Each structure stands twice: as structure tokens, then as C-alpha cells.
Amino acid sequence: MPVVSAKGMLVDAAVHAYAVGAFNVTNIIQMEAVIETAVERRAPVIIQTSMTPTKFLRPEVLVAAFRALAAPAPVPACLHLDHCTDAAYARHCADLGYTNIMFDGSKLDFEENVRVTREVVEHCHRLGDITVEGELGTVSGVEDQVRVAENEAELCDPARSREYVERTGVDLFAPAIGTAHGVYLTENPKIDFERFARIQEIVNGNGIVAPLIVHGGTGLKPEVVRRLVALGGAKFNVSTDLKLASIDATYEYITAHRTEYNPGKIDSAAKQAVIARVSYWMDLLGCAGKAP
């Protein structure tokens, strides 16, 4: 199936009340694990890379690897640049072949966020079928080595959400509702479900304009995830969960095989751990079996 942009698959998810898993990867082995699981589970899938691994591995390498793995796969897949705060770099990755771009202007004031996000949107849309995700409000926690304290996080103002979507032209909308990046420090994080529902009604109540995105999936209880999906969450970001699975599996394998020097077996152990977590999320989000 051809490599696609995100909006089409997420509109379908929003209409049919499931969510597509968007999985952050930091190497090619994890990317392969995610795509193989998507094929096995017949699920649409989004591969994400944040700025640090993208710069480390180089975007042209990631694009080439993604296309080599995704193009022959019989499921829709897209490659997403996650939480990019540099508009020039966002445009650069779009030029190189990323099919979805998130420009994160959430720490800018409203007018500047709108202005710069709009510039990224116009560039990506000129290139063709490249969709853009924007964020309003700030999500707490740690993402790509950037820390936002809980008391510094700012929830999305529902009253400005429609204005933001219309003025920027974003295809996908990530409102801050109390979820957090990284590992939750409390068993029951304070998530504003009512705010999320209100934003969904304002933005998409008369037809899907910009499917809603949920950041900070790792650590949420299954019932919380299902509720957010039911309220309109069409894309669920999962990052820390895959990092933990990969690192823990690597550590456990090396510890159990201390005198064995076979990188391939270490990679295989990490890959299988990532496959297990991706499969869990695809079941929970309801996207398994939804690939055309």
C-alpha cells in the first residue's frame, strides 16, 4: 500500500470511534518492529521521530528506511516529525519526505504560534499531501529532553481552539488537556475530559475538520484511554513505553548472557519487546483490523 499522510487515516478513525497508534522510535529496529506489528494486526500506523533522534540518525536516512519498510507493507503508514519547535527544520524534513509534520509552537504566545504554524502549513501543503499537526496549550513532563513542570503546563482554551485551527490551517489538532509526557508521577493524573469533549464539539462537531491528538499515552489506565478515544481522540502518541520496553529487554538479555557477544540477539530481544507493547496499544486503541 502506498505511504500516506496522516489526515485521511485519522478522519476514518474519528468517524468510526477508534484511534491510530503513533509510535515514537529512536532506531531502525524499533521502526521495523512497529511496521511488522501493524502488518500482523492489520492496523494503520504512524511512525514518529522527535527532533533529537531525527538529527542523530539524519532525516534522509529515516525517510529512506521508512519507505523501504512501509512501501511494501499492506497497511497505511506515515512518517511523522514529532514536537518540532524549529520551523526551518520542520520544513526541511517535509522537503526530505516526511509525510506528516508537527510544529510545536505551544510555548509561543497565541499570535506567534498561529503565525509560525501557518507558515509551516503553507509550506507543507505546497509540497503536496503532507499534513501538519499543531498544538495549543503545553503538555507537562519530558519530551525530547525538554522538561515542562506540571505547574508550568497550560491547558488548551476551548474558546480559542476553533480560531487556532481555522487561522493556522492545521490538519490535526493537539490540545493540552492534562496528559503528560514521560512517566506519570501519580496513579490518577488529572485529565480534563470535559475540556476535551468541548474542544471536539467546537472543532469537529459539524464534521471532522481537524482530528484530535492525545499526547502522553504511556502510563494511562486502559479505561482512561478508551474514554479519550470515545470522546474523539483519533491519534494516540506512545513514546516512553517503547523506550522502556527496548531498554529493559536489552538490559535483561545482556545480564542473562554476559559472556555472549552477539549484537543481533540483543537487537532481536529488544525488537520482540517493542512488538509486544505495540500490539497491546493497537488492541487498546481499537485500530487492529482497521486497515483497508
N, C-alpha and C positions, 0 to 999 in steps of 0.2 A: 504494500500500500504506500502511496506517496507520502513523504514527510509533509506535515501540515502545520498551520498556525493554530494557536490555542482557542480562538474565539468560537469557531464552529463546534468543536467538541464540547466546549463549556456551555454554549447555548443549549445543546441537546441535554447535557447534564442538568441544567437548571429547569428545563421544561419537564424532564422525567424524574426529578427529585432524587438524583444521586450526585456524587462528587467524583471528580477525577483526581487521582493522587499525583501530586507534583513533588518529585523526589530529588533532593539535593545530593549530588555526587561530587567526590573530590578526586576520583581517578577513573580510568577506563574500565577497570574490573567492576567497580560499582555500577557504572553505566551499563555494562553488558548484563549484569545481574538484574537490573531494573527492566531492561527491554526483554530479556528472556522470560521473566516472570509475567510481563504484560502479554506476551505471546501465549504462554501456558494458560493464563487466566482469561484470555480473550478480552483484554481491557485496554481502553485508550489510556495513554500515559504521557506525562510531561517530565522530561529530564531537566533539572535545574543546576546551574552552577553560579555560585556567588562570586564576587569580584576577586577575592584572594586566590582561590584555586584556578579561576579563569586566567588570571595574569600569570600564575605559576606554570600552568600547563600550556598556556597560549591558546587564544580563542580559535585560531585557524586549525590547530591540532584537534581541539574538542569538536569543532564543526565537522572535520573530516572523519573522525571516529564515529560521531553520532550518525552521520549519513551512511557510513559503511555498515553500521549495525541496524539502523532503523529502516533504511530504504527497502531491504528485502523482507522486513517483518510484516505480517498480515494484519497489523493493528495500527491505528492512527497514533502518531507520536510527534512531539515537538520539542525543540531545544530552547530553553528559557534562560535568559540572564536575570539573576535574582538580586534584588536590592542594590541596584547600581545607582550610586549617588553622583556619578560623573557623567554629565550629559554627552560629552565628547566621546567618552569610552562606550557609552550605550550605542551611539550612532556607529561607532567603529565595529562593534560586534554585530550589529544589524547588517552592515556592509559585507561582513565576512560570511554571513549565512545563518545567524541565529534566527529562529522563526518567531520568537516572542521575546520582548524586552520589558523589564520592569525598571522604570526610572523612579527612584525613591526620593521624592522631594519633601518627605514628611517633616523634616526638621527646618524647612524654609517657611517663611510666613505665607499665608494663603495666596496672595497675589503672585509672589515669586514662584511658588510651587506650580501654580496654574501656567505661568508664562513659560517656564523651562520645560515642564511636562509637555505642553503644547508643541514646542519646538521638536522634541523627540518624536512625538506622534506624527507630526507632519513629515519628518524625515523618513520614518519607517513606512508610512503609507505611500510615500512617493516611490519607495523601492519595490512595493508590491504587497503581497499578502503576509505582512509582518504585523502582528498585533502587539499592543502596548498595554501594560498594567500600570496603574497609578495608585498611590496610597495617600490617604487623608487621615491625620492623627498619627501618633507614634506608638509603636509596639515596644513594650518593655523587654528586658532580657538581653542576651548577647547574640548577635548575628554577624558573622564575618569579622569577629574580633572587635566589633563596635558595641559598647555597653550602654543601655538605656535603663536607668534606675526606675523602679516602679512609680516613685513619686514624681518622676520627670515625664512619664508617659502621658500622652494626651489623647483622649478618646475622640473618635470622629463625631463631628457635629452633624446630626441628620439633616438639619435645615440647610446646610451648605453642600450636602453630598450631590444633589442633582445639578447644582450650579457648577461644581467641580467637574463632574462627568461631561456636562454639555460644553463647558468652555475649553476643557483640555482635549476633548475628543477621544479619551481613552476607551479602549475596547473592553478592559477588565478593571474592576474596582476593588481595592483592598482597604476597607475601613477598619480602623483600630477600635476594637470592642472589648479589650481586656485580656485577650490571649497574649502569650509571651513566647519569645524565642528562647531556646535552650531548655533547661530542666526546670519545671515548676518547683518553687520553694514551699508550696502548700498543697495539700491533698485536694482542696476545693478552691481553685482560683476563681476570682470574681469576674465572671464573664457577663456582659450586659446583653442578654438575649433579646430583651425588648428593644434596645437600641438597634441591634442587628436587623430585627424584623421590620422596624420602622424604616431603616435605610433601604431594605429590599423593596418595601412598598413604594417609597419615594422614587427610587431609581428604576425599578423594573415592574412596578405594579400594573402598567398598561402594555406589557410586552417586554421581553428581555432586551435591554439596551446595553448594559454592561454587567455580565455575570459577576457575582460577588466572590471574593477570595478570602480564605481564612488562613492567617499566618499562625505559626506556633502550635502545630498539631501534636508534637511529641509530648506525651505525658497526660493528655486529656483522657478522661474516662470515656469508655465507649458510648455511654448514654449521652454525654455532652457532645461528642462528635455527631451522633445520629440526630440530635436536636438541631445543631447548627446546619447540618445538611438539609433537614426538613424545612428550616427557615429560609433556605436559599443559597447556602454555601455550595458553590459549584466546583471550586478548586481548593484542595487542602494541601498546604505545604508541610512536608515532612523532611527534616534535615538532621536534627540531633539524634533521633532514633537510629538512623542508618550509621551515623558516626560511631555511636556506642556499640552497635552490633558488630561493625567491622573491626574496631579496635579491640573489643573484648575477645572476639573469636581469634584474632591474631595473637593476642597475649596468651590465651588458653592453649592454642596449638603449640606455640614456641615453648611454653612452660612444660607441656607434656612430652615434647620431642626435642629436648635441649641439645642433644648431640646430632640431630639431623639437620643438615643444611640443604634444604630443598625449597627455594622460594615459591615454586609452583604449588606445592602443597599448602603453604601458608596462604597464598592467594586463593586457593580453592576453598579453604576453610572460611576465609572472610567472605567470599562470594556466596557461599551457602547460607551464611548468617544473614546477609543482606536480602537474599531471596526470601527467606522465611519472614522477615519483617515487612517486605513489600507485599507479599501475599496476604499477610494479616491486614494491612491497610486497605488493600483492594477489596477484600471481603467486607470490611467495616464500612467503607465508603459506598459500597453498592455498585462499583464500576466493573467488577468481574462479570464477564459475559456480555458487556455492553458494546464491544467493538463490532462494527458492521461486518 
